[in-house]
Amino acid sequence: MQNNSKIELKDNLFLVVGELDFTTIRELWRASLPLLAHEKNLNFDFIHVGASNSAGLALMLEWMKYAKRENKKIHFANIPAQLQAIIEVSGIEKMLDLA
């Protein structure tokens, strides 16, 4: 992955690290799949995310679709300001359960 972006599972928490952009999300998605399969609750923490653009939102939506398909609960925490602004402009806070 470029920019040292990665996802890791630590204490039942998915830590997303690095930048979320069009060069990193595809590999983050692929890297997350084996980790997601073994957890009932998908708790993502973005505390270590630097910059993000709409690609970060696309990744979040893919994780939501996965959770719905697999009947898993999902939660997002510490969303970076850039990504939060995109979510607000898109009007999807409720869909992401962030309202």
Protein Blocks (a to p, Z undefined) as FASTA:
>chain_A
ZZhiacddeehiacdedjddfklmmmmmmmmmmmmmmpfbdcddfklpccddfklmmmmm
mmmmmmmmnopacddehiafklmmmmmmnopmmmnopZZ
